[in-house]
Amino acid sequence: MTTFDDREKAFEAKYEHDEELKFKVNSRRNKLLGLWAASLMGKTGADAEAYAKDVVMADFEKPGDSDVVHKLMTDLAAAGKPADEHAIRKESHRLADEARQQIMTEVR
């Protein structure tokens, strides 16, 4: 193996690690967002956890966050707790930081 091959493998490993970390943070953020919305709708315990899982799964419908935001807006409105896109995205950004901290603590 040459030094170039070693560097290439190291860069590939770092990229793979970074992408996995990004996926975990995004999934955790969506779970926290689902729990936040569940609390607004008055869901607790197993109902809140199940709803949070539904929010995580909603993220796989389309690329980006629009599918999650749309689900939350629709569900909150149906529960009589309407929230606009800006409020949901603001909470999403706040929870992304919390999710990142949680994941980084688990990694250590």
Secondary structure, DSSP 4 states (H G I P E B T S, - for coil): --HHHHHHHHHHHHHHHHHHHHHHHHHHHHHHHHHHHHHHTT--HHHHHHHHHHHHHHTTSSSSSHHHHHHHHHHHHHTT----HHHHHHHHHHHHHHHHHHHHHHH-
